[in-house]
Amino acid sequence: MANPKRRHSKARRNRRRAHDALSAPPKALCSNCGEVTLPHRACTHCGHYAGREVVEVEEAG
């Protein structure tokens, strides 16, 4: 099994890691209440998906 003969520089290590950053998740607006939600998920604020209520949401209080 091959082992490195010399250590890699910090610049080389950082160039390799340049593509490892996480991107922000996509956002969509709820067509019923306008709340920002994840796409293809029921709205956590009002419980609507695709124009109809699919989840019954309890009011906090």
C-alpha positions as CSV (number, residue, x, y, z in Angstrom):
1,M,0.0,0.0,0.0
2,A,1.4,3.4,-1.0
3,N,2.3,6.0,1.6
4,P,3.1,9.7,0.9
5,K,6.8,10.4,0.8
6,R,6.4,14.1,1.7
7,R,3.7,16.0,3.6
8,H,1.3,18.0,1.5
9,S,1.3,21.8,2.0
10,K,-1.5,23.7,3.6
11,A,-2.4,25.3,0.3
12,R,-2.8,22.0,-1.4
13,R,-4.9,20.7,1.4
14,N,-7.1,23.9,1.3
15,R,-7.5,23.6,-2.5
16,R,-8.8,20.1,-2.1
17,R,-11.3,21.2,0.6
18,A,-12.6,24.1,-1.5
19,H,-15.5,22.0,-2.8
20,D,-16.5,20.6,0.6
21,A,-18.7,23.5,1.7
22,L,-22.4,22.8,2.3
23,S,-24.9,24.8,0.3
24,A,-28.1,26.2,1.8
25,P,-31.3,24.1,1.4
26,P,-33.7,25.3,-1.3
27,K,-36.6,27.4,-0.3
28,A,-40.2,27.6,-1.5
29,L,-43.2,29.7,-0.6
30,C,-46.4,28.2,0.7
31,S,-49.2,28.9,-1.8
32,N,-51.7,29.2,1.1
33,C,-50.0,31.3,3.8
34,G,-46.8,32.5,2.1
35,E,-44.5,31.0,4.7
36,V,-41.0,29.8,3.6
37,T,-40.9,26.0,3.5
38,L,-38.9,23.2,2.0
39,P,-40.1,22.2,-1.5
40,H,-42.3,19.1,-1.9
41,R,-43.1,19.2,1.9
42,A,-46.3,20.1,3.6
43,C,-46.2,23.6,5.2
44,T,-45.4,23.4,8.9
45,H,-47.2,26.7,9.5
46,C,-50.7,25.9,8.0
47,G,-50.5,22.2,7.0
48,H,-51.3,22.7,3.3
49,Y,-49.7,21.0,0.3
50,A,-50.6,21.2,-3.4
51,G,-53.6,23.5,-2.6
52,R,-55.3,21.4,0.0
53,E,-54.9,20.8,3.8
54,V,-53.0,17.5,4.4
55,V,-51.9,18.0,8.0
56,E,-54.0,19.3,10.8
57,V,-51.9,21.9,12.7
58,E,-52.5,22.6,16.3
59,E,-52.2,26.2,17.5
60,A,-49.5,26.7,20.1
61,G,-50.8,28.4,23.2
